[in-house]
Amino acid sequence: MQKAGMEFGAHTHSHFNLIKLSRSKAEEELKRSKQLMEERLGVQIMSMAYPFGIPKRHFSKEVIEIVEKVGYQYGATLVCRGVQSTDSPFSIPRIGIGSNDTVEVLEEKVSGAWDLIGVWQEKAPSWIARIISPHTFKY
């Protein structure tokens, strides 16, 4: 896949919710995954995806500082909306694709018809999001 031009990114070493870890443990998780991938693939790993990926619930400004310090250039979230010019390179939204999504649903997501979900993920107060989406807070 690498020879065909695919770029690989990290996802931490143990898939913990980074916002719940101490600064040193979060740094260790981010460094270790980057180091292992670079050793095995022989290329610099520039991007990572936050486990669970919702801002203020799974990563914070402090976590982003660690991501940058460790040497990543990009961080991908699980915020379901298109990229905007104001997005930080350390908080890039991604459009999730479900195993049951039809081509029509995928077209809607890519065209922005589902962007309101991403706005909700970013803006909803934690206590409301916890009630509506309790699975988001398991980790």
Secondary structure, 3 states (H helix, E strand, C coil): CCCCCCCCCECCCCCCCHHHCCHHHHHHHHHHHHHHHHHHHCCCCCEEECCCCCECCCECHHHHHHHHHHCCCEEECCCCCCCCCCCCCCCECCCCCCCCCCHHHHHHHHHCCCHHHHHHHHHCCHHHHHHHCHHHHCC
